[in-house]
Amino acid sequence: MIKYIGSKRALLGHVSEAIAGALPQGGTVCDLFSGTARVGHALKKQGFRVWSNDHNAYAHVLATAYVQADRERWEGKAEAVLAELRTVAPQAGWFTKAFCEDARFFHPDNGARIDAMRDRIAAMALEPELEAIALVSLMEAADRVDSTAGVQMAYMKSWAGRALKPLVLRMPDLLPGVAAGACRATHADAVELAPRVEADLVYLDPPYNQHSYLGNYHCWESLVLWDKPETYGIANKRIDVRTRKSAFNSRPGIAPALQAVIDGVKTPNLIVSFNDEGYLGRDQLVGMLSARGEVQVIEIARPRYVGARIGIHNPKGEKVGEVGRLRNVEYLFVVSERRLGLADAA
């Protein structure tokens, strides 16, 4: 899966343990801020019926492939699509100009491959789940040859070694369907969707500070939408990064937005993932959740993401400012009808 700030790859064990403690016999889990769909993918593998949602198009495509699409239905067709895409002749276009020349996120040779493959996907008029699989394969292939520190806010002064390797498509790790019922992926604003959510457990992993996932991963949004938007700045961000703002990226907006989601969802079990670098503190989150029942807090100390450890550099490659703390604390806030008996992991 793609490199991603906020990815729960290192925390999957803690998240899975908390969910399994609340739902020992399985059930339906809704992940309202699905991001890379890593959590939904892991839960589907464990046999849960998963509903993944995100308001960004690239995240919705990831969830469609990794949560909604079932291996037995799509793997053969997807192999045929990927085989055809591997034969496409490179042809530089909008993506190469925007993200390989005007900005340097990818080498131009790979940009030409991305342009040609994305144009072919658009021309094939595939069924939505099959198209999602093809787009995820292309997105992940591009991610493996990027020249960034993990976010698309800036790029390396010199090409990263991996950026000089040719882009190669691989089949995403599709999962078989689950006996509990069809999994699904939706593309909606979490606050608007929350009152319509009914599940055995709801997992919330919202944005927690000023860093916008759309701004950090704008190349993927443009690759998926293929709308070739107007761009701005050194990073050539989509112009709508300036207007598609989330209340969760706002200090005054996050508390009422998260409270609306907490109050809106219909579920006996709620787990909220947060971070001590967020706009809301531990005590504030406990207070917001306590109306639903007793709140248990699991703490996990983790290294900060690689970009924070490298530091911030200006367009000339000069280091600006100093690296701050190197570790943070991840929180899991658990409110459940069933006492989990989980010890703090701090």
DRENVEX-271151 format. One record per residue (C-alpha): x, z, y. Coordinates in steps of 0.001 Angstrom, whole numbers, padded with zeros to 6 digits. Each point is the difference from the previous one (the first is absolute). Layout:
BEGIN
{{X; Z; Y}}
...
END
This chain:
BEGIN
{{000000; 000000; 000000}}
{{001079; -000502; 003617}}
{{002208; 002422; 001915}}
{{-002322; 002207; 002043}}
{{000211; 003052; 002232}}
{{-002568; 002462; -001276}}
{{000135; -001412; -003527}}
{{-000848; 002650; -002560}}
{{002451; -001333; -002609}}
{{002027; 003232; 000008}}
{{-003139; 002170; 000147}}
{{-002082; -001718; -002664}}
{{000624; 002792; -002475}}
{{-001321; 002629; 002406}}
{{-002997; -002127; 001003}}
{{-000845; -000865; -003610}}
{{000279; 003636; -001070}}
{{-002365; 001123; 002750}}
{{-002548; -002708; -000821}}
{{000200; 000623; -003751}}
{{-000514; 003718; 000661}}
{{-003214; -000719; 001874}}
{{-001208; -002739; -002388}}
{{001373; 000825; -003456}}
{{-002477; -002348; -001703}}
{{000528; -002914; 002365}}
{{-002545; -001354; 002456}}
{{-000213; -001997; 003213}}
{{002669; 000423; 002677}}
{{-000236; -001522; 003476}}
{{003227; -000557; 001950}}
{{-001121; -000696; 003576}}
{{003455; -000819; 001450}}
{{001534; -001900; -002884}}
{{003077; -001591; 001643}}
{{002131; -001523; -002769}}
{{-002644; 001003; -002605}}
{{002705; 001907; -001863}}
{{-002264; 003024; -000515}}
{{-002986; -002105; -001053}}
{{002160; -001968; -002423}}
{{001297; 003211; -001612}}
{{-003523; 001437; -000287}}
{{-001377; -003187; -001541}}
{{002829; 000156; -002535}}
{{-001155; 003522; -000860}}
{{-003542; -001243; -000642}}
{{-001726; 001039; 003215}}
{{-002543; -002284; 001580}}
{{001627; -000658; 003370}}
{{-001389; -001099; 003341}}
{{002804; -000910; 002423}}
{{-000622; -000719; 003677}}
{{002124; -000906; 003011}}
{{-000662; -001622; 003377}}
{{003134; -002174; -000007}}
{{-000279; -003382; -001725}}
{{003352; 000217; -001806}}
{{-000955; 003402; -001449}}
{{-003371; -001336; -001131}}
{{001758; -002854; -001818}}
{{002348; 002467; -001712}}
{{-002973; 002102; -001148}}
{{-001885; -003078; -001177}}
{{002903; -000959; -002252}}
{{001073; 003448; -001148}}
{{-003357; 001778; -000254}}
{{-002899; -002461; -000127}}
{{001486; -002856; -002030}}
{{000106; 000527; -003771}}
{{002914; -001370; -002033}}
{{-002069; -001429; -002824}}
{{-002004; -002149; 002383}}
{{002678; -001255; 002362}}
{{003472; 000103; -001538}}
{{-000118; -003449; -001638}}
{{-001415; -001705; 003090}}
{{002477; 001817; 002238}}
{{002950; -001133; -002118}}
{{-001129; -003601; 000472}}
{{-000324; 000450; 003778}}
{{003432; 001607; 000312}}
{{001536; -002758; -002133}}
{{-001397; -002589; 002398}}
{{001216; 001908; 003058}}
{{003525; 000152; -001412}}
{{000124; -003808; 000061}}
{{-000935; -000332; 003686}}
{{002725; -001538; 002166}}
{{001091; 002234; 002910}}
{{-001424; -001069; 003365}}
{{000734; 002015; 003136}}
{{-003010; 000730; 002177}}
{{-001585; 002755; 002099}}
{{001295; 002887; -002133}}
{{003577; -001271; 000075}}
{{-000065; -000449; 003776}}
{{-001600; 003403; 000674}}
{{001783; 002222; -002505}}
{{003243; -001799; -000904}}
{{001073; -001659; 003257}}
{{-001672; 001706; 002972}}
{{000327; 003246; -001975}}
{{002270; 000503; -003025}}
{{-002019; 001856; -002607}}
{{000657; -002675; -002648}}
{{002627; -002704; -000483}}
{{-001280; -003449; 001065}}
{{000494; -001377; -003520}}
{{-002456; 002583; -001300}}
{{-002246; -000517; 003000}}
{{-000393; -003635; -000994}}
{{-000934; 001072; -003527}}
{{-002547; 002499; 001347}}
{{-001558; -002587; 002331}}
{{-000376; -002587; -002737}}
{{-001357; 002424; -002599}}
{{-002460; 001559; 002421}}
{{-001292; -003401; 001053}}
{{-000468; -000920; -003661}}
{{-001924; 003225; -000693}}
{{-002317; -000799; 002903}}
{{-000545; -003540; -001296}}
{{-000828; 001172; -003538}}
{{-003222; 001771; 001093}}
{{000392; 002640; -002696}}
{{-002531; 002624; -000995}}
{{000551; 003173; 002079}}
{{001610; 002104; -002727}}
{{002241; -002851; -001150}}
{{001019; -000745; 003581}}
{{000817; 003684; 000508}}
{{002298; -000048; -003029}}
{{001817; -003072; 001332}}
{{000339; 001542; 003474}}
{{001306; 003272; -001395}}
{{002568; -001876; -002065}}
{{001158; -001848; 003133}}
{{-000026; 003139; 002167}}
{{002056; 001951; -002516}}
{{002419; -002892; -000489}}
{{000539; -000125; 003770}}
{{000431; 003775; 000146}}
{{002821; -000203; -002549}}
{{001978; -002358; 002273}}
{{-000737; 001475; 003435}}
{{002613; 001147; 002514}}
{{-001512; 003247; 001289}}
{{000393; 003754; -000462}}
{{-003515; 000150; -001426}}
{{-002249; -000714; 002985}}
{{-000660; -003158; 002003}}
{{000720; 001598; 003357}}
{{003569; -001309; -000014}}
{{002419; -001919; -002199}}
{{003633; 000368; -001000}}
{{002685; -001173; 002402}}
{{001617; -001911; -002893}}
{{-001814; -001356; -003027}}
{{-000595; 002567; -002732}}
{{001583; -001118; -003263}}
{{-003391; -000379; -001678}}
{{-001181; -002338; 002790}}
{{002476; -002654; -001162}}
{{-001515; -000137; -003489}}
{{-002723; -002551; -000752}}
{{-003585; 001198; -000020}}
{{-001391; 000231; -003552}}
{{-003650; 000487; -000939}}
{{-000883; 002588; -002633}}
{{-003305; 000928; -001578}}
{{-001406; 003204; 001551}}
{{-000559; 002896; -002391}}
{{-003661; -000675; -000724}}
{{-001881; 002663; -001953}}
{{-002750; -000395; -002579}}
{{-003517; 001009; 000923}}
{{-001056; 003611; -000588}}
{{-002819; 001202; -002237}}
{{-001527; 002047; 002841}}
{{-001052; -003174; 001811}}
{{001236; -002676; 002373}}
{{002469; 001071; 002676}}
{{-000324; -001438; 003480}}
{{001768; -000594; 003292}}
{{-001697; -000007; 003398}}
{{001197; -000993; 003460}}
{{-001581; 002398; 002499}}
{{000651; 002615; 002657}}
{{000141; 003388; -001719}}
{{-002111; 001805; 002602}}
{{-002743; -002608; -000265}}
{{000142; -000095; -003797}}
{{000135; 003761; -000632}}
{{-003781; 000698; 000135}}
{{-000522; -002630; -002718}}
{{002601; 001460; -002343}}
{{-001126; 001841; -003126}}
{{002648; 000870; -002590}}
{{001104; 002752; -002336}}
{{003104; 000394; 002167}}
{{001082; -001420; 003352}}
{{003695; -000309; 000821}}
{{000969; -000312; 003677}}
{{003470; -001093; 001113}}
{{-000588; -000955; 003647}}
{{002527; -001073; 002616}}
{{001220; 003225; 001565}}
{{001889; -000825; 003207}}
{{000692; -002802; 002495}}
{{001535; -002378; -002543}}
{{-002467; -002801; -000740}}
{{000083; -001534; -003475}}
{{-001182; -003271; 001528}}
{{002939; 000060; 002421}}
{{002460; 001029; -002691}}
{{-001140; -002719; -002445}}
{{-001275; -002757; 002271}}
{{001847; -002720; -001957}}
{{-002129; 000772; -003062}}
{{-003201; -000052; 002049}}
{{000869; -003446; 001357}}
{{001065; -001235; -003440}}
{{-003309; 001061; -001531}}
{{-002306; -001124; 002824}}
{{002049; -003183; 000600}}
{{-001541; -000255; 003452}}
{{003369; -000751; 001679}}
{{-000711; 002295; 002941}}
{{001609; 000276; 003403}}
{{002885; 002473; -000217}}
{{001920; 002206; 002392}}
{{003220; 001987; 000315}}
{{003282; -000064; -001868}}
{{-001772; 000706; -003294}}
{{-002511; -002828; 000593}}
{{-002943; 002253; -000737}}
{{-003496; -001410; -000172}}
{{-001656; 000157; 003409}}
{{-002895; 001983; -001473}}
{{002348; 002882; -000819}}
{{-000623; 000878; 003664}}
{{-003771; 000098; -000413}}
{{-000717; 000964; -003633}}
{{000600; 003685; 000619}}
{{-000855; 002777; -002436}}
{{-001258; 003413; 001092}}
{{002317; 001434; -002661}}
{{003011; -001182; 002036}}
{{-001228; 001925; 003054}}
{{000683; 003676; 000671}}
{{-003429; 000575; 001585}}
{{-001758; -002333; -002430}}
{{001225; 001081; -003420}}
{{-001805; 003348; -000336}}
{{-003516; -001282; 000725}}
{{000591; -003118; -002112}}
{{001264; 001959; -003007}}
{{-002768; 002599; 000397}}
{{-002578; -002802; -000054}}
{{001449; -001275; -003269}}
{{000165; 003484; -001537}}
{{-003600; 000724; 001009}}
{{-001263; -003429; -001022}}
{{001193; -000448; -003573}}
{{-002234; 001200; -002826}}
{{002273; 001564; -002611}}
{{000555; 003366; -001687}}
{{003778; -000498; 000069}}
{{002143; -000949; 002970}}
{{003774; -000386; 000254}}
{{001724; -000714; 003310}}
{{003628; -001120; 000189}}
{{001782; 000720; 003280}}
{{003465; 000531; 001426}}
{{001589; 002613; 002265}}
{{000950; -002778; 002451}}
{{-003699; -000655; 000618}}
{{-002158; 000743; 003019}}
{{-001920; 002667; -001950}}
{{001614; 003190; -001281}}
{{-000521; 001731; -003322}}
{{-002292; 002728; 001400}}
{{-002092; -002539; 001896}}
{{-000534; -002075; -003138}}
{{-000931; 003068; -002035}}
{{-002549; 000880; 002671}}
{{-001478; -003512; -000068}}
{{-000344; 000079; -003782}}
{{-001129; 003591; -000513}}
{{-003677; -000796; 000592}}
{{000082; -001854; -003347}}
{{001403; 002989; -001894}}
{{003229; 001827; -000734}}
{{003037; -002072; 000946}}
{{003146; -000012; -002112}}
{{003189; -001368; 001568}}
{{002845; -001554; -001979}}
{{003275; -000510; 001909}}
{{002662; -002508; -001040}}
{{003291; -000280; 001912}}
{{001261; -003594; 000204}}
{{002771; -002037; 001693}}
{{-001234; -002004; 002985}}
{{-000277; -003785; -000298}}
{{003212; -002004; 000113}}
{{-000589; -001370; 003517}}
{{-000176; 003530; 001399}}
{{003261; 000866; -001731}}
{{001750; -003131; 001315}}
{{-001189; 000567; 003574}}
{{-001320; -002290; 002709}}
{{001996; -002997; 001268}}
{{-000543; -002315; 002953}}
{{-000123; -003841; -000287}}
{{003807; -000145; 000303}}
{{000362; 002175; -003076}}
{{001147; 003004; 002022}}
{{-001178; 003422; -001120}}
{{-002424; 001611; 002432}}
{{-000489; 003774; -000125}}
{{000770; 002340; -002847}}
{{-001410; 000375; -003488}}
{{-002364; 002971; -000148}}
{{-000856; 002076; -003040}}
{{000573; -001630; -003367}}
{{-002809; 001660; -002003}}
{{-003698; 000627; 000465}}
{{-002836; 001686; -001875}}
{{-002812; -001870; -001710}}
{{-003273; 001894; -000421}}
{{-002814; -000386; -002481}}
{{-003146; 001848; 001102}}
{{-002312; 000466; -002977}}
{{-003663; 001020; 000248}}
{{-001679; -000011; -003389}}
{{-002842; 001551; -001922}}
{{002539; 000670; -002731}}
{{002863; 002416; 000703}}
{{003165; -001892; -000725}}
{{002479; 002829; -000376}}
{{002792; -002168; 001409}}
{{003042; 001801; 001430}}
{{001474; -001057; 003329}}
{{002677; -002639; -000582}}
{{001949; 000884; 003109}}
END
